[in-house]
Amino acid sequence: MFTPQGPTLRELTVQALSSTERGYDLLAPKFDLTPFRTPDSVLDGVADTLGVLGPFRAGLDICCGTGAGVDVLREVCVERVTGVDFSAGMLATARSSVLPKELAAGAGSAGAGSGGDRTGGPVVDFVRADARALPFGAAFDVAVSFGAFGHFLPSERPALFTRVREVLRPGGAFVFPVLAPPRVGSGLYWTLWGFDAVMRARNAVWRPPFVMYYRTFRLADVVDELTRTGFEVDLVALDGLGRLPDGSPRGRVVVARRP
């Protein structure tokens, strides 16, 4: 599952026994060499959907990690892109990855944590904050998130979705991918089931907790929670991922609009 340059078993063990925040601080330099990074096929599919919906003035990548979603937003936002994460290590890696691309593309001088393209590309900045307490007003036209929802317990999602809605301007969209669950009894099914079981056992006996669960983010539940929060929800098939034997898509893009 991991490249030779990726994290060692010892490094992963230390991460898993740390808090969620500290664990990702430790993993950040090698995160993009693990299977935890969102695949390019999913990023590209969401980018295609955003390309149809946009362009946008300002975009927010929630739980931005190493900046893959920020790169997606840079292609569809004309003024500003902001990445927010609570891990200082992830933000440091994102800055070192994303901002040099801005400079290489013709950006002017960048201050600590931001960069701007003098040819008309968006200013990029990064903010350290908890997604459940986003330190913004209604400043964004689009918000995205990739692969981070397992860090929030189901009981936390309504408050999270409410806060995301509050940072969007009227008409703004909250956009993220959801993959179809693996077939019951498949190797991936048992892998994810086993991971979640181990994580629950770990958190029952070890502090601080490390919150990451793969089987708690069910599409029907999420759509219902978004609707009750006040979003208008549409689903777009991720056609690039193909179809399941029953004809349903292997992945969908959730487009939740603030009226």
Number of C-alpha atoms within 10 A of each C-alpha: 8 11 11 8 9 18 20 13 9 9 13 15 12 15 20 20 17 19 17 18 18 20 20 22 22 20 21 22 17 16 19 18 17 15 12 12 14 16 13 10 12 22 17 14 21 26 18 15 17 23 16 9 13 16 15 22 16 25 30 28 26 26 26 26 31 27 27 22 25 26 22 21 30 22 17 24 23 18 17 21 32 23 30 24 23 21 23 19 21 26 25 18 19 24 22 14 15 20 23 14 14 24 16 10 13 15 20 14 13 17 9 10 15 19 26 23 19 15 10 11 21 25 22 26 23 23 17 16 17 15 17 17 11 18 13 12 12 14 16 26 23 32 26 25 20 22 17 16 20 14 16 17 13 15 8 11 18 16 14 20 21 17 20 27 25 17 21 25 18 15 14 24 29 27 22 20 24 21 16 15 16 16 11 9 9 9 11 13 15 14 14 16 15 12 16 18 12 13 17 16 11 17 14 10 9 12 11 13 18 22 18 19 21 17 14 16 18 14 16 8 12 18 19 12 18 21 15 13 19 15 23 17 17 13 15 15 20 23 13 13 15 13 15 13 8 6 8 12 18 19 23 23 20 23 26 24 23 22 13
